[in-house]
Amino acid sequence: MKFSDEPIPGENLSILPGHSSFGRLERILRAGHFTVTSEMAPPDSADPQEVYKQAALFDGVTDAINATDGSGANCHMSSVGVCSLLTRKGYSMVMQISCRDKNRIAIQGDVLGASAMGVANMLCLTGDGVQAGDHPEAKPVFDLDAMTLLQTIKIMRDEKRFLSGRKLDTPPHSFLGAAANPFAEPREFRVDRLAKKIEAGAQFIQTQYCFDIPVFKEYMARAGDKGLLDKVFILAGVGPMASARSATWIRDNVPGIHIPDWVIKRLKDAENPKQEGQQICIELMQQLKEIEGVAGVHVMAYRQESSVKDIVLKSGVLGDRIPWHPDQAE
């Protein structure tokens, strides 16, 4: 089944019943197809060709691409800029919005601008603290957080007004997303946190890396018991680890990432650790697809973006479905 490219901004189109946006990602999820999204790190460059080259790595195997917003509190090309370039090419973009760097005035303006460009999907994040990045002397904002950002865009979309109360002439048609970490302690609180994000407006969730399948199954079961899986689309986070050393460093130094010992052992014992990391990712994707309530996977392959196509195809999670390719826009 093929889906058309994103609508041209300004077109007078009708949103499908029960949908919040014109976007392809929402259509695919609501149609019940197992969905694959990916993540690209914006370049340290003003050259648009670098953006196009990186996005092309995902052609034909992913349904939408996340453009990160100062991930890790490091400076790169803006998420808005990346989304502007790629929506013109027909890509379905997920614009990440970090509350760290902008107040509600700037964020609401970005939401309107992105929607005008055809960006249908917004991922609402609180953001890493500035001390984690390459500009620790920067002044953090945090006027909003992930919850209040979700509420803000929902108000703009559904009530057609700014937070100030001033009316909007044309609201953004946004499909709202948030992040979740099923593995962070205390784990008992994670499903309650998910419920709060859904109440605030989250319609899809992209999780942290899911290496521990038993723990993730428990999380999904608790979410199901609370009736949450009928209210949100869960995209489980996956990604290849390059070596036992890098996996150990990530586990020990990046808060919230849980990598079990068995993963590190397989990487350590492997003749080709990078290839083994990709194989582990393939196996996890196949297992995650079988878990009730999992609507898809979100592939985070930092510095291994060129491996995403091979990983997705070998996993077989898409079945016979071929996601959109730029050639279809011609």
C-alpha positions, 0 to 999 in steps of 0.5 A: 500500500502506497501513501502520497507525499505530504500535502503542499502547504496552503492547499485546501485539503480536508483532514480525514475523520478522526485525524488531527493532521494532513500528515502521512505518519498519522494516516499510516498509524491509524490505518494499522500498519506497523510503522518505522520512523528514524532519526537524523542529527542535523549537520554542523553546516549551512549546506542543504545538500548535507541534509538531503544526503543524510535523509536519502539514507532512509528512503524506502524504509522509514515512514517519517524522519525526526529532526532533532532540536539541539540534542544533548544540548549541542548546537547544530542546524535547527530542527525548523531548518531541517524540516523546511528543507525536507518537507519541500522534497516530500519527506514526512518530518517529525519536528522535535521541540526542546523547551530548553532554548526558547520561551513560549512566544518563540515556540508558538511561532515555530509551531505556526511556521512549521505547520505552514511549511507542511510539518504535520508532526511535533515531538514535545521534549523538555530537553537536556540541561545546558551543562550536558552540551558544548555551550555550558555557559548558555542560559537555559529557558525552560519556560515550558516543559514537555507536558505544558508544551503538549498542552500549548500546541493542543490549545493552539490546534483545538481551541484556535488560540495562543496561550495568551488567549488571542485567537488564531486565524488558522490553527496548526494541524499537528499530530502530537508526540512525546518521549517515554522511558520505560526503563527509568527508575522508579519504573512503577511511575513510568506508566503514570507518566505516560498517562499524564502525557496522553492527557496533556495531548500526546497522540504518539510516543517514541521511547528510549532504547528498548534492549530489555524486552521483559521489562518493556513487556511489563510496561506495555502490559501495565499501560494496557491494563490502564486502557492507555494503548487505545489512546496512543501509538507506541513506537519502541526505540531501537538502535545498533551499538557499535561496540561493547566499549561504546555500549558500556560508556553509554550505559554508565554516562547517559542517564536513562539508557538501560543496556543489559549485560547480555548485550555488552557480552555479545558485542564483546565476544563478537568477531565484528562488533558493529555487525553484531550490534546491527544483528541485535537491533534486527532481533529486537525489532522482530521481538518488539513487533510481536508485543501487543500495543506496539505500533512501530519502532523508532530507529536511532542509529547515531553515526550509523545512519547508513546501516538503517536501510539494511537493518529495517529490510533484514528485520522484515517488520515492514512486510510487503509494505514499501514506505514513501520514496522521493521518486513517488513525488515526481 
